[in-house]
């Protein structure tokens, strides 16, 4: 078995163990084992021997659990770092989009001002048909609608 497979197996064991230790089944199994070890004393097994074995087993279990829990913490820390980098990238993208929206908003404002000026001039002039005034009016309404939609996007 190569090192990568061994490492993967140990990490898998660590994940399983930490998940199992945090379960109700773990509480029940540990309680039963402790009760059985103390019942041995009732059946005449030497108290010192029972306590020695029990203390040794509990100490070893605590050492391995600490190692497995630290492995889990390290793995979760690495995942959190990756998520943090993703969030930073998303934040940068959002800021760029916001800047683009601001620029578009400025362009729309300029176009709308130009359309309004043209509309005023055209409506005062007698040489322009009512159809042209109607087209300019529709363009102005479209620009106003675009402006509202951009403001809604900014709020989101």
N, C-alpha and C positions, 0 to 999 in steps of 0.2 A: 504494500500500500504506500503510495507516495505521500509526501508531506502535505500537499494541498488537500488530498482526500482525508488525511488524518485530522488536519485543522478543521475542515468542514464538519467532520463527524463530532469532534469535540465541541465546536460551536453549536451544532444541532443538539447535542446532549445538554449543553449549558442552557439553551433556550427551553428545552423540554423540562429540565430540572427546576429552573426558576419559575416556570409556569405552573408546574405541579406543586411546588412548595407553597405557592400562594393559593392553594385550593382547599376546599372543605375536606376532600379525601385525604390530603396530607395531614390535616389536624386529626382526623379519625385514626389514621394509621399510626401516627406518633403517639397518640393517647393510648391506643391498644398496646403498642410496644412497651411503653412505660409501665402500664398496668401489669403486663406479663412479667417484666423484669422484677417488679416488686412482689409479685405473686411467687416467684422463685424462692424468695426468702421465706415465705410461709411454708413452702414444701421442703425446707431444710437446707437449701443451698447457702453457703457461707455469705454473710452480708457484705463483708469486705470484698470478696471476689465479685459479687453482683455489682457493687458500686464502682469497682475498678473498671470492669468491662463497660458498664453503662457510661461512665465518665469518659473513657477512651473513645467509645463510639460517638458520643455526642460531640466531643472535641473535634474528631475527624470530620464529622458531618458539618460542623460550623466552619471549619477551614475550607472545605470544598464549596460550601454554599457561598462563602464570602468571595471566592475566586469566580464562581459562576455568575454571581450577581455583578461583580465588577466587569466581567466580560459583557454582560448585558448593558450595563451603564455605558461602557466604551462604544458599543455598537450603536446605541441610541444617540449618544453624543455625536458620532460621525453622521448619522442620519439628520440630526438637527442642523449640523453645519451645512449639509447639502441643501436642506430646505431653506436655510437662511440665505445662502447664495442665490437660490432661485427667487426668493422674495426680493432681494436687492435688484436682480435683473428685471423683474416685473415692475418694480418701482421706477427704475430708469426708463423702461418702455412707456409707462404711464406718464411720466414727466415729459418725454419727447412728444407723445400724442397730445398732451395738454398744450405744449408750445405750438404744435402744428395747428391745433384748433384755434388758438389765439390769433395766429397769423391769418387763418382762413376768415375768422371773424372780422379782422381789420380789413381784409380784402372785400368782404361782403359789405361792410359799412361804407367803404369808398365807392363801390359800385352802386350801392343804394343811393348815396348822395348824388352821384353822377346821374342816375336815372331820375331822381327827384328834380334835379336842376333841368334836365332835358324835358321832363314832363311839364314843368312850369313854363319853360320857354315855348314848348310845342303847343300847350293849351292856350297860350296868349297869342300865338301866331295864327293868323287866319288862313295861311296857305297849307296847313296840315289837315288831313282828313280826320274824322272822328275815329276811324279804324286804327290809325297810328297811335292816337291817344289811348285807345283801348288796349293795344298791344303793350305799350309802355306801362300802363296801369297793371296789367297782368304780370309783367316782369317785376314790377315793384312789389306786388303781393307775394310772388315766389321768393324774392329775396328776403322779405320780412319773415316768411315762413321758415326759410333756411336759417335765418338768424335765431328764431325761437328754438328750432331743433338743436342748434349748436349750443345754446344756453342750457337746454335740458341735458345734453351730453356732458357738459361741464359739471353740472350738479351731480351727476351720477359718478 
